[in-house]
Amino acid sequence: MTASKFTFRTPTFKHLPPEQLGTELDTHLPRLFDAHAVLNGTAVKAPAFGGTFATNSGVVIITGNKLGLATGLSKVNHVVASLVAGHGTPLNLWVTAGPSVATTGAIDIYVFQPTSSGDNTPIPATGPASPPWYATGTAETTT
């Protein structure tokens, strides 16, 4: 069985005499830096603080659809919307959302209902719904 290059542990340097400390550090630190570089290259990195990645969310009352809903973002990459069935009350509605086709930085949300009890073909909802939404994208930075 071969040892994983990520299970290497440096010896303790606490009780080493100063003349031996330099030699041990020269031997072991390059391995640590190499292992860190390999891990750093495979890690998923979060957006940098102060960068242009941004998120925003809200709740809007919709009857049928809401097109061009402003998000405060300069560009929307992804949006998620849902319907809240409070206290387990079943809803016979569907919600879809996406970046706005007509307005940059905005989203389009649609709420549908069945045509009738015997026809499940979706039509725009005739009653109000309040879907919460969450959008990610970019925000312009001001300098």
Disulfide bonds with the S-S distance in Angstrom:
none
